[in-house]
């Protein structure tokens, strides 16, 4: 019985900590993703606190892509873009930055390592830096109000 009580207290404390982090994290919210080349809006993605206490992002609206991801492989092949998880396992790194996670760019069917996710432009944009091997690219997402 005592082990159950201790486990329950620890679970509640962990949940409360995650909830406090989520409420105070300015990255959490909806962001418009832009095409790297044209700058046109592609999706609305939501950054959220996952159950494991790390940040993740998923597509919540499709703004300019085909309805389904015919070019995606694996679990997302021929599935709607809405619902695809694009960032996961992001941990705090330094100075409000998050990183050391994983990413997936469905428009290119490419997995990458997330080096960093950080607020820029007074919190109106997020800069995502992703790397494949030693080649890194940056993408900017615009806050949705």
C-alpha positions in Angstrom: 0.0 0.0 0.0 2.8 2.4 0.9 4.5 1.8 -2.5 1.2 2.7 -4.2 0.9 5.9 -2.3 4.5 6.9 -3.0 4.0 6.1 -6.7 0.8 8.1 -6.8 2.5 11.1 -5.1 5.4 11.0 -7.6 3.1 10.7 -10.6 1.0 13.7 -9.4 4.2 15.7 -8.8 5.6 14.8 -12.2 2.3 15.8 -13.9 2.2 19.1 -12.0 5.7 19.9 -13.0 5.0 19.1 -16.7 1.8 21.2 -16.6 3.7 24.2 -15.0 6.4 23.9 -17.7 3.8 23.8 -20.4 2.0 26.8 -19.2 5.1 28.9 -18.9 6.8 27.7 -22.2 6.4 30.4 -24.9 7.1 27.9 -27.6 3.8 26.1 -26.9 1.1 27.2 -29.3 0.2 27.3 -33.0 2.7 28.2 -35.7 2.4 28.7 -39.5 5.1 26.8 -41.4 6.4 28.3 -44.6 7.9 26.6 -47.7 11.7 26.9 -47.7 11.9 28.1 -51.3 8.7 30.1 -52.1 7.9 31.3 -48.6 4.2 30.3 -49.0 2.3 29.0 -46.0 2.1 25.2 -45.9 0.6 24.2 -42.6 -0.4 25.2 -39.1 1.6 23.2 -36.6 1.1 23.0 -32.9 4.0 22.8 -30.5 2.8 21.0 -27.3 4.2 19.3 -24.2 4.1 15.5 -24.8 3.3 13.0 -22.1 7.0 12.3 -21.6 7.6 15.9 -20.6 9.4 16.8 -23.8 8.2 19.2 -26.6 6.7 17.9 -29.8 4.9 19.4 -32.8 2.1 18.1 -35.1 0.3 19.4 -38.1 -3.2 20.7 -37.2 -4.2 22.4 -40.5 -3.2 22.0 -44.1 -2.8 25.3 -45.9 -1.2 24.5 -49.2 -0.3 20.8 -49.5 -2.2 18.0 -51.2 -4.8 16.4 -49.0 -2.8 13.2 -48.4 1.0 12.6 -48.2 1.5 10.4 -51.2 5.3 11.0 -51.1 5.5 10.0 -47.4 6.9 6.6 -46.5 6.2 4.4 -43.5 3.2 5.1 -41.3 2.3 8.4 -43.0 2.1 7.0 -46.6 -1.1 8.1 -48.2 -2.4 9.5 -44.9 -3.7 13.1 -44.4 -1.0 15.7 -43.6 -3.1 16.8 -40.6 -2.0 14.8 -37.6 1.6 14.1 -38.8 4.0 14.6 -35.9 6.9 16.7 -37.2 9.0 17.2 -34.1 9.4 15.0 -31.0 11.6 14.4 -28.0 12.8 18.0 -27.7 14.5 18.7 -24.4 15.6 22.0 -22.8 19.1 22.9 -23.9 20.1 26.5 -22.9 18.7 30.0 -22.7 15.1 29.0 -23.5 16.2 26.8 -26.4 15.0 23.3 -26.9 16.7 20.6 -29.0 18.4 17.2 -29.1 15.2 15.7 -30.6 14.0 14.3 -33.8 12.1 15.7 -36.8 10.3 14.7 -39.9 9.6 16.9 -43.0 6.7 15.2 -44.8 7.0 17.4 -47.9 10.4 15.9 -48.5 9.9 12.6 -46.7 13.0 13.4 -44.7 13.9 12.5 -41.1 16.4 14.7 -39.3 18.0 15.5 -35.9 16.7 18.7 -34.3 19.7 20.7 -33.2 17.6 23.6 -31.8 14.2 25.2 -31.6 14.3 28.8 -30.4 12.1 31.9 -30.3 13.3 34.9 -32.5 11.8 38.2 -33.5 10.5 39.0 -30.1 8.7 35.7 -29.9 6.8 36.1 -33.1 8.8 33.5 -34.9 10.4 30.2 -34.1 13.6 29.0 -35.8 14.0 25.3 -36.2 17.5 24.0 -37.0 17.6 20.5 -38.3 20.6 18.4 -39.4 21.1 15.4 -41.6 24.7 14.1 -41.0 26.7 17.4 -40.9 24.4 19.5 -43.1 22.1 21.7 -41.2 19.2 23.9 -42.4 17.1 26.5 -40.6 13.3 27.0 -41.0 11.2 29.7 -39.6 7.7 29.3 -38.3 5.4 32.3 -37.7 3.2 32.6 -34.6 -0.5 32.3 -35.2 -2.6 34.7 -33.1 
